[in-house]
Amino acid sequence: MKKIIYILIILLIVSWVLGFLVFKILGALIHLLLLLAVVLLIYNWLSNKKST
């Protein structure tokens, strides 16, 4: 499950970078993707702290 979360985080960050550099049309959506990636990263980090 944690491997899937890391893959999702990487995909969201790559999508954000590509969208920011290539497609400057949907700026708000791209920043929401980045925010979602950061939230998932923090959630995964906190869930690892609680489980150990």
Secondary structure, 3 states (H helix, E strand, C coil): CHHHHHHHHHHHHHHHHHHHHCCCCCHHHHHHHHHHHHHHHHHHHHHHHHHC
